[in-house]
């Protein structure tokens, strides 16, 4: 499965003064017929934050702006200072309900993605 990505220059993104960052992500599951509801996805992300960064990481404030269960594509909003914690925890989540999975970061920006 190929997908074009729109990952920015991270140094430029760090210097951007906008207080939030937006991540457009896709959860790829070993069994394509499985999808997560928004609540299940949020719980999964929080468990990854807790696993990697402890209780402080689990308390990271982020919003699920859009979630499409059919494609498992989600748009998250996170405070600028929480981007690295969130992204690193997404990267290290490797299984969901005993099946392999991977989060693919499709886009990161200081503005909400169009689609």
N, CA and C atoms as an extended XYZ file, in Angstrom:
345
Properties=species:S:1:pos:R:3:atomname:S:1:resname:S:1:resid:I:1 pbc="F F F"
N         0.849       -1.162        0.000 N   UNK     1
C         0.000        0.000        0.000 CA  UNK     1
C         0.898        1.230        0.000 C   UNK     1
N         0.821        2.043       -1.029 N   UNK     2
C         1.648        3.238       -1.072 CA  UNK     2
C         0.801        4.460       -0.799 C   UNK     2
N         1.433        5.457       -0.239 N   UNK     3
C         0.723        6.673        0.104 CA  UNK     3
C         1.701        7.832        0.042 C   UNK     3
N         1.289        8.915       -0.579 N   UNK     4
C         2.138       10.088       -0.585 CA  UNK     4
C         2.063       10.738        0.783 C   UNK     4
N         3.183       11.195        1.257 N   UNK     5
C         3.199       11.857        2.553 CA  UNK     5
C         3.552       13.315        2.375 C   UNK     5
N         3.125       14.100        3.329 N   UNK     6
C         3.405       15.530        3.306 CA  UNK     6
C         4.093       15.904        4.611 C   UNK     6
N         5.203       15.254        4.894 N   UNK     7
C         5.920       15.534        6.126 CA  UNK     7
C         6.808       16.753        5.916 C   UNK     7
N         6.689       17.733        6.783 N   UNK     8
C         7.422       18.975        6.609 CA  UNK     8
C         8.844       18.868        7.132 C   UNK     8
N         9.616       19.883        6.861 N   UNK     9
C        10.919       20.039        7.473 CA  UNK     9
C        10.666       20.229        8.968 C   UNK     9
N        11.135       19.313        9.797 N   UNK    10
C        10.826       19.375       11.229 CA  UNK    10
C        11.419       20.599       11.910 C   UNK    10
N        12.550       21.067       11.444 N   UNK    11
C        13.131       22.285       12.034 CA  UNK    11
C        12.214       23.478       11.788 C   UNK    11
N        11.672       23.572       10.579 N   UNK    12
C        10.751       24.666       10.269 CA  UNK    12
C         9.483       24.543       11.110 C   UNK    12
N         9.014       23.323       11.309 N   UNK    13
C         7.812       23.104       12.104 CA  UNK    13
C         8.041       23.494       13.560 C   UNK    13
N         9.235       23.229       14.087 N   UNK    14
C         9.554       23.611       15.468 CA  UNK    14
C         9.552       25.123       15.646 C   UNK    14
N         9.997       25.849       14.633 N   UNK    15
C        10.093       27.309       14.719 CA  UNK    15
C         8.760       28.005       14.499 C   UNK    15
N         7.793       27.299       13.916 N   UNK    16
C         6.475       27.877       13.664 CA  UNK    16
C         5.844       28.262       15.002 C   UNK    16
N         5.268       29.457       15.086 N   UNK    17
C         4.752       29.959       16.357 CA  UNK    17
C         3.340       29.470       16.699 C   UNK    17
N         2.688       28.755       15.800 N   UNK    18
C         1.336       28.262       16.093 CA  UNK    18
C         1.366       27.355       17.316 C   UNK    18
N         0.383       27.467       18.208 N   UNK    19
C         0.414       26.693       19.462 CA  UNK    19
C         0.064       25.216       19.311 C   UNK    19
N        -0.568       24.825       18.195 N   UNK    20
C        -0.959       23.431       17.999 CA  UNK    20
C        -0.306       22.842       16.758 C   UNK    20
N        -0.260       21.517       16.764 N   UNK    21
C         0.185       20.766       15.585 CA  UNK    21
C        -0.921       19.773       15.250 C   UNK    21
N        -1.042       19.487       13.980 N   UNK    22
C        -2.062       18.567       13.487 CA  UNK    22
C        -1.369       17.386       12.832 C   UNK    22
N        -1.775       16.202       13.210 N   UNK    23
C        -1.238       14.977       12.620 CA  UNK    23
C        -2.360       14.250       11.905 C   UNK    23
N        -2.125       13.937       10.673 N   UNK    24
C        -3.040       13.071        9.925 CA  UNK    24
C        -2.367       11.717        9.896 C   UNK    24
N        -3.015       10.724       10.487 N   UNK    25
C        -2.410        9.408       10.645 CA  UNK    25
C        -3.334        8.328       10.089 C   UNK    25
N        -2.744        7.192        9.778 N   UNK    26
C        -3.522        6.016        9.369 CA  UNK    26
C        -3.027        4.835       10.189 C   UNK    26
N        -3.948        4.115       10.777 N   UNK    27
C        -3.609        2.895       11.497 CA  UNK    27
C        -3.724        1.735       10.527 C   UNK    27
N        -2.607        1.052       10.304 N   UNK    28
C        -2.593       -0.124        9.434 CA  UNK    28
C        -2.594       -1.360       10.318 C   UNK    28
N        -3.606       -2.182       10.117 N   UNK    29
C        -3.759       -3.402       10.909 CA  UNK    29
C        -3.498       -4.612       10.034 C   UNK    29
N        -2.972       -5.655       10.657 N   UNK    30
C        -2.680       -6.893        9.938 CA  UNK    30
C        -3.934       -7.446        9.256 C   UNK    30
N        -5.041       -7.406        9.971 N   UNK    31
C        -6.326       -7.847        9.409 CA  UNK    31
C        -7.091       -6.594        8.999 C   UNK    31
N        -7.152       -6.352        7.706 N   UNK    32
C        -7.744       -5.128        7.185 CA  UNK    32
C        -9.220       -4.964        7.540 C   UNK    32
N        -9.911       -6.058        7.829 N   UNK    33
C       -11.337       -5.952        8.110 CA  UNK    33
C       -11.635       -5.390        9.504 C   UNK    33
N       -10.621       -5.247       10.334 N   UNK    34
C       -10.794       -4.710       11.674 CA  UNK    34
C       -10.673       -3.189       11.631 C   UNK    34
N       -11.591       -2.520       12.304 N   UNK    35
C       -11.487       -1.067       12.420 CA  UNK    35
C       -11.762       -0.674       13.863 C   UNK    35
N       -11.307        0.500       14.228 N   UNK    36
C       -11.479        0.989       15.590 CA  UNK    36
C       -12.444        2.168       15.587 C   UNK    36
N       -13.267        2.227       16.605 N   UNK    37
C       -14.110        3.407       16.798 CA  UNK    37
C       -13.216        4.532       17.320 C   UNK    37
N       -13.741        5.724       17.348 N   UNK    38
C       -12.974        6.858       17.869 CA  UNK    38
C       -12.584        6.640       19.328 C   UNK    38
N       -13.489        6.084       20.113 N   UNK    39
C       -13.204        5.825       21.535 CA  UNK    39
C       -12.099        4.779       21.677 C   UNK    39
N       -12.163        3.700       20.903 N   UNK    40
C       -11.133        2.663       20.952 CA  UNK    40
C        -9.774        3.226       20.526 C   UNK    40
N        -9.782        4.040       19.482 N   UNK    41
C        -8.536        4.644       19.008 CA  UNK    41
C        -7.921        5.541       20.070 C   UNK    41
N        -8.733        6.390       20.683 N   UNK    42
C        -8.236        7.294       21.728 CA  UNK    42
C        -7.635        6.488       22.880 C   UNK    42
N        -8.322        5.440       23.307 N   UNK    43
C        -7.818        4.598       24.390 CA  UNK    43
C        -6.494        3.947       23.995 C   UNK    43
N        -6.395        3.485       22.761 N   UNK    44
C        -5.168        2.855       22.261 CA  UNK    44
C        -4.006        3.851       22.274 C   UNK    44
N        -4.253        5.065       21.825 N   UNK    45
C        -3.209        6.096       21.814 CA  UNK    45
C        -2.782        6.449       23.236 C   UNK    45
N        -3.750        6.615       24.133 N   UNK    46
C        -3.420        6.930       25.533 CA  UNK    46
C        -2.615        5.798       26.164 C   UNK    46
N        -2.955        4.550       25.833 N   UNK    47
C        -2.187        3.423       26.391 CA  UNK    47
C        -0.747        3.451       25.870 C   UNK    47
N        -0.551        3.845       24.622 N   UNK    48
C         0.804        3.983       24.085 CA  UNK    48
C         1.574        5.099       24.754 C   UNK    48
N         0.898        6.228       24.988 N   UNK    49
C         1.540        7.340       25.695 CA  UNK    49
C         1.947        6.922       27.108 C   UNK    49
N         1.057        6.196       27.783 N   UNK    50
C         1.351        5.743       29.147 CA  UNK    50
C         2.496        4.744       29.160 C   UNK    50
N         2.500        3.838       28.203 N   UNK    51
C         3.546        2.822       28.133 CA  UNK    51
C         4.927        3.448       27.943 C   UNK    51
N         5.016        4.446       27.088 N   UNK    52
C         6.309        5.055       26.781 CA  UNK    52
C         6.690        6.174       27.742 C   UNK    52
N         5.718        6.983       28.137 N   UNK    53
C         6.018        8.194       28.913 CA  UNK    53
C         5.412        8.204       30.310 C   UNK    53
N         4.798        7.115       30.733 N   UNK    54
C         4.238        7.031       32.078 CA  UNK    54
C         2.950        7.831       32.226 C   UNK    54
N         2.561        8.068       33.460 N   UNK    55
C         1.319        8.782       33.759 CA  UNK    55
C         1.325       10.200       33.187 C   UNK    55
N         2.482       10.838       33.186 N   UNK    56
C         2.584       12.191       32.636 CA  UNK    56
C         2.279       12.162       31.144 C   UNK    56
N         2.800       11.162       30.446 N   UNK    57
C         2.516       11.029       29.021 CA  UNK    57
C         1.054       10.737       28.752 C   UNK    57
N         0.457        9.906       29.590 N   UNK    58
C        -0.957        9.558       29.414 CA  UNK    58
C        -1.860       10.769       29.613 C   UNK    58
N        -1.368       11.777       30.320 N   UNK    59
C        -2.154       12.982       30.571 CA  UNK    59
C        -2.008       14.019       29.453 C   UNK    59
N        -1.240       13.705       28.413 N   UNK    60
C        -1.061       14.640       27.302 CA  UNK    60
C        -2.415       14.976       26.686 C   UNK    60
N        -2.661       16.254       26.538 N   UNK    61
C        -3.924       16.717       25.978 CA  UNK    61
C        -3.849       16.658       24.451 C   UNK    61
N        -4.703       15.855       23.842 N   UNK    62
C        -4.814       15.824       22.379 CA  UNK    62
C        -6.274       15.627       22.016 C   UNK    62
N        -6.640       16.082       20.841 N   UNK    63
C        -8.021       15.963       20.371 CA  UNK    63
C        -8.068       15.128       19.103 C   UNK    63
N        -9.095       14.315       18.994 N   UNK    64
C        -9.383       13.608       17.750 CA  UNK    64
C       -10.366       14.496       16.996 C   UNK    64
N        -9.889       15.142       15.935 N   UNK    65
C       -10.742       16.045       15.173 CA  UNK    65
C       -11.612       15.305       14.169 C   UNK    65
N       -11.032       14.302       13.528 N   UNK    66
C       -11.766       13.489       12.554 CA  UNK    66
C       -11.252       12.061       12.641 C   UNK    66
N       -12.175       11.124       12.479 N   UNK    67
C       -11.785        9.716       12.455 CA  UNK    67
C       -12.703        8.981       11.492 C   UNK    67
N       -12.123        8.323       10.509 N   UNK    68
C       -12.881        7.546        9.538 CA  UNK    68
C       -12.618        6.065        9.820 C   UNK    68
N       -13.628        5.387       10.341 N   UNK    69
C       -13.467        3.971       10.699 CA  UNK    69
C       -13.186        3.098        9.485 C   UNK    69
N       -13.727        3.446        8.344 N   UNK    70
C       -13.543        2.624        7.144 CA  UNK    70
C       -12.091        2.607        6.691 C   UNK    70
N       -11.437        3.758        6.730 N   UNK    71
C       -10.049        3.846        6.255 CA  UNK    71
C        -9.035        3.862        7.396 C   UNK    71
N        -9.515        3.976        8.637 N   UNK    72
C        -8.652        4.129        9.816 CA  UNK    72
C        -7.748        5.357        9.706 C   UNK    72
N        -8.217        6.388        9.033 N   UNK    73
C        -7.486        7.657        8.944 CA  UNK    73
C        -8.070        8.622        9.964 C   UNK    73
N        -7.177        9.272       10.688 N   UNK    74
C        -7.554       10.141       11.795 CA  UNK    74
C        -6.749       11.429       11.742 C   UNK    74
N        -7.369       12.514       12.168 N   UNK    75
C        -6.663       13.787       12.328 CA  UNK    75
C        -6.655       14.106       13.817 C   UNK    75
N        -5.451       14.297       14.343 N   UNK    76
C        -5.259       14.632       15.751 CA  UNK    76
C        -4.746       16.061       15.885 C   UNK    76
N        -5.146       16.728       16.964 N   UNK    77
C        -4.599       18.042       17.303 CA  UNK    77
C        -3.901       17.908       18.638 C   UNK    77
N        -2.673       18.391       18.701 N   UNK    78
C        -1.871       18.265       19.916 CA  UNK    78
C        -1.144       19.591       20.158 C   UNK    78
N        -0.954       19.975       21.420 N   UNK    79
C        -0.152       21.176       21.668 CA  UNK    79
C         1.257       21.004       21.093 C   UNK    79
N         1.815       22.088       20.624 N   UNK    80
C         3.143       22.080       19.992 CA  UNK    80
C         4.166       21.310       20.823 C   UNK    80
N         4.173       21.537       22.128 N   UNK    81
C         5.173       20.902       22.988 CA  UNK    81
C         4.917       19.410       23.203 C   UNK    81
N         3.748       18.897       22.817 N   UNK    82
C         3.447       17.483       22.973 CA  UNK    82
C         3.639       16.660       21.713 C   UNK    82
N         4.032       17.307       20.614 N   UNK    83
C         4.147       16.608       19.334 CA  UNK    83
C         5.119       15.432       19.396 C   UNK    83
N         6.292       15.634       19.948 N   UNK    84
C         7.303       14.575       19.962 CA  UNK    84
C         6.837       13.394       20.815 C   UNK    84
N         6.226       13.676       21.965 N   UNK    85
C         5.719       12.578       22.811 CA  UNK    85
C         4.656       11.771       22.083 C   UNK    85
N         3.715       12.467       21.460 N   UNK    86
C         2.649       11.758       20.765 CA  UNK    86
C         3.190       10.960       19.587 C   UNK    86
N         4.012       11.580       18.769 N   UNK    87
C         4.544       10.922       17.580 CA  UNK    87
C         5.382        9.703       17.970 C   UNK    87
N         6.230        9.852       18.989 N   UNK    88
C         7.076        8.721       19.392 CA  UNK    88
C         6.248        7.563       19.929 C   UNK    88
N         5.193        7.860       20.666 N   UNK    89
C         4.364        6.764       21.186 CA  UNK    89
C         3.595        6.073       20.057 C   UNK    89
N         3.145        6.835       19.062 N   UNK    90
C         2.473        6.222       17.913 CA  UNK    90
C         3.424        5.290       17.170 C   UNK    90
N         4.670        5.723       17.033 N   UNK    91
C         5.670        4.944       16.313 CA  UNK    91
C         5.925        3.596       16.984 C   UNK    91
N         5.879        3.572       18.299 N   UNK    92
C         6.228        2.357       19.026 CA  UNK    92
C         5.053        1.415       19.299 C   UNK    92
N         3.838        1.838       18.981 N   UNK    93
C         2.703        0.925       19.137 CA  UNK    93
C         2.753       -0.097       18.007 C   UNK    93
N         2.909       -1.360       18.346 N   UNK    94
C         3.101       -2.382       17.323 CA  UNK    94
C         2.082       -3.500       17.296 C   UNK    94
N         1.155       -3.510       18.264 N   UNK    95
C         0.134       -4.553       18.217 CA  UNK    95
C        -1.155       -4.035       18.838 C   UNK    95
N        -2.245       -4.504       18.271 N   UNK    96
C        -3.575       -4.172       18.776 CA  UNK    96
C        -4.383       -5.465       18.804 C   UNK    96
N        -4.853       -5.839       19.989 N   UNK    97
C        -5.636       -7.061       20.177 CA  UNK    97
C        -4.977       -8.266       19.499 C   UNK    97
N        -3.701       -8.436       19.793 N   UNK    98
C        -2.891       -9.572       19.354 CA  UNK    98
C        -2.690       -9.655       17.838 C   UNK    98
N        -2.775       -8.522       17.159 N   UNK    99
C        -2.405       -8.487       15.750 CA  UNK    99
C        -1.461       -7.311       15.515 C   UNK    99
N        -0.558       -7.510       14.568 N   UNK   100
C         0.420       -6.463       14.291 CA  UNK   100
C        -0.263       -5.243       13.692 C   UNK   100
N         0.304       -4.088       14.041 N   UNK   101
C        -0.232       -2.845       13.498 CA  UNK   101
C         0.889       -1.812       13.420 C   UNK   101
N         0.611       -0.742       12.700 N   UNK   102
C         1.554        0.368       12.603 CA  UNK   102
C         0.777        1.634       12.295 C   UNK   102
N         1.157        2.710       12.975 N   UNK   103
C         0.615        4.010       12.630 CA  UNK   103
C         1.504        4.621       11.568 C   UNK   103
N         0.904        5.132       10.518 N   UNK   104
C         1.622        5.863        9.477 CA  UNK   104
C         1.246        7.325        9.611 C   UNK   104
N         2.242        8.179        9.769 N   UNK   105
C         1.991        9.616        9.829 CA  UNK   105
C         1.960       10.109        8.393 C   UNK   105
N         0.801       10.565        7.962 N   UNK   106
C         0.601       10.999        6.587 CA  UNK   106
C         0.915       12.480        6.394 C   UNK   106
N         0.638       13.266        7.446 N   UNK   107
C         0.853       14.707        7.339 CA  UNK   107
C         1.000       15.296        8.737 C   UNK   107
N         1.902       16.268        8.844 N   UNK   108
C         2.067       17.030       10.077 CA  UNK   108
C         2.124       18.494        9.681 C   UNK   108
N         1.352       19.319       10.378 N   UNK   109
C         1.378       20.734       10.037 CA  UNK   109
C         0.901       21.570       11.220 C   UNK   109
N         1.053       22.877       11.075 N   UNK   110
C         0.551       23.792       12.101 CA  UNK   110
C        -0.850       24.271       11.749 C   UNK   110
N        -1.403       23.772       10.648 N   UNK   111
C        -2.772       24.083       10.228 CA  UNK   111
C        -3.533       22.782       10.017 C   UNK   111
N        -4.833       22.781       10.268 N   UNK   112
C        -5.606       21.552       10.064 CA  UNK   112
C        -5.540       21.115        8.586 C   UNK   112
N        -5.409       19.812        8.333 N   UNK   113
C        -5.401       19.338        6.944 CA  UNK   113
C        -6.771       19.534        6.305 C   UNK   113
N        -6.767       19.700        4.995 N   UNK   114
C        -8.021       19.916        4.264 CA  UNK   114
C        -8.905       18.690        4.247 C   UNK   114
N        -8.290       17.524        4.048 N   UNK   115
C        -9.122       16.320        3.948 CA  UNK   115
C        -8.559       15.201        4.776 C   UNK   115
